[in-house]
Amino acid sequence: MQLLEEIGYRLGQVAPQALAAAAVVYFAFHAVQGERGLMAHKRLSEELQQTRALAEQVAEERARWENRVALLRPEGIDPDMLEERARLLLNYLRDDEVVIYLPEKSD
């Protein structure tokens, strides 16, 4: 009987320390592995860097497209450039131009 009382007494002394240690382990684990822990922070930081790089690429592409669209507006069209592109795409010539056809090389 005295042995059971001694065990109960010792468990009474150890239980708060064991609970405190378990709480420390629980919070330490979640501080590292949890939803808002260190590993999640690292993963989100890497994702943020990738997203920023993608945003820069998209911004550059958008600027290129805005520039091309601005060139198509009536007040922004360069007449010489427009004529050159139209002649190239439509195969048009002026009356005073001469076309010289070169024979195709056969290998």
C-alpha positions as CSV (number, residue, x, y, z in Angstrom):
1,M,0.0,0.0,0.0
2,Q,2.8,2.3,0.8
3,L,4.3,1.6,-2.6
4,L,1.1,2.7,-4.4
5,E,1.0,5.9,-2.3
6,E,4.7,6.6,-3.2
7,I,3.9,6.1,-6.9
8,G,0.9,8.4,-6.7
9,Y,3.0,11.0,-4.9
10,R,5.8,10.8,-7.5
11,L,3.3,11.0,-10.4
12,G,1.8,14.1,-8.8
13,Q,5.2,15.7,-8.8
14,V,6.1,14.6,-12.3
15,A,2.8,15.2,-14.0
16,P,3.0,19.1,-14.2
17,Q,6.5,18.9,-15.5
18,A,5.5,16.3,-18.1
19,L,2.5,18.4,-19.2
20,A,4.8,21.5,-19.4
21,A,7.3,19.5,-21.5
22,A,4.5,18.2,-23.8
23,A,3.2,21.8,-24.2
24,V,6.7,23.0,-25.1
25,V,7.2,20.2,-27.6
26,Y,3.7,20.9,-29.1
27,F,4.3,24.6,-29.6
28,A,7.9,24.1,-30.8
29,F,6.7,21.6,-33.4
30,H,4.0,24.0,-34.7
31,A,6.4,26.9,-34.6
32,V,8.5,25.0,-37.2
33,Q,6.1,22.8,-39.1
34,G,2.7,24.5,-38.5
35,E,0.5,26.4,-40.9
36,R,2.3,29.7,-40.0
37,G,5.6,28.2,-38.9
38,L,9.1,28.7,-40.1
39,M,8.8,26.2,-43.0
40,A,5.6,27.8,-44.2
41,H,7.3,31.2,-44.0
42,K,10.2,30.0,-46.1
43,R,7.9,28.4,-48.7
44,L,5.8,31.6,-48.9
45,S,8.9,33.7,-49.3
46,E,10.1,31.7,-52.2
47,E,6.6,31.8,-53.7
48,L,6.6,35.5,-53.3
49,Q,9.9,35.9,-55.1
50,Q,8.6,33.8,-58.0
51,T,5.4,35.8,-58.2
52,R,7.4,39.1,-58.2
53,A,9.6,37.8,-61.0
54,L,6.5,36.8,-63.0
55,A,4.9,40.1,-62.3
56,E,8.0,41.9,-63.7
57,Q,7.9,39.7,-66.9
58,V,4.2,40.4,-67.4
59,A,4.8,44.2,-66.8
60,E,7.5,44.2,-69.5
61,E,5.3,42.3,-71.9
62,R,2.4,44.6,-71.3
63,A,4.7,47.6,-71.9
64,R,5.8,46.1,-75.2
65,W,2.2,45.5,-76.3
66,E,1.1,49.0,-75.1
67,N,3.9,50.5,-77.3
68,R,2.8,48.4,-80.3
69,V,-0.8,49.5,-79.8
70,A,0.3,53.1,-79.4
71,L,2.0,52.9,-82.8
72,L,-1.4,51.9,-84.4
73,R,-3.3,54.9,-83.1
74,P,-4.0,57.5,-85.8
75,E,-1.9,60.2,-84.0
76,G,1.0,57.8,-83.5
77,I,1.3,56.0,-86.8
78,D,4.5,56.7,-88.7
79,P,3.5,57.0,-92.3
80,D,6.7,55.6,-93.7
81,M,6.6,52.6,-91.4
82,L,3.0,52.0,-92.3
83,E,3.7,52.2,-96.0
84,E,6.7,49.9,-95.7
85,R,4.8,47.3,-93.8
86,A,1.8,47.5,-96.1
87,R,3.9,47.1,-99.2
88,L,5.8,44.2,-97.7
89,L,2.7,42.3,-96.6
90,L,0.5,43.1,-99.6
91,N,3.3,42.9,-102.2
92,Y,2.4,46.3,-103.6
93,L,4.7,48.5,-105.7
94,R,4.7,52.1,-106.8
95,D,4.4,52.9,-110.5
96,D,8.0,54.1,-110.7
97,E,9.5,50.9,-109.1
98,V,10.9,48.0,-111.0
99,V,10.9,44.4,-109.8
100,I,13.7,42.1,-110.8
101,Y,13.0,38.4,-110.4
102,L,16.1,36.3,-109.7
103,P,16.1,32.6,-110.6
104,E,15.7,30.2,-107.8
105,K,18.8,28.2,-107.0
106,S,18.4,24.5,-107.3
107,D,20.7,22.3,-105.3
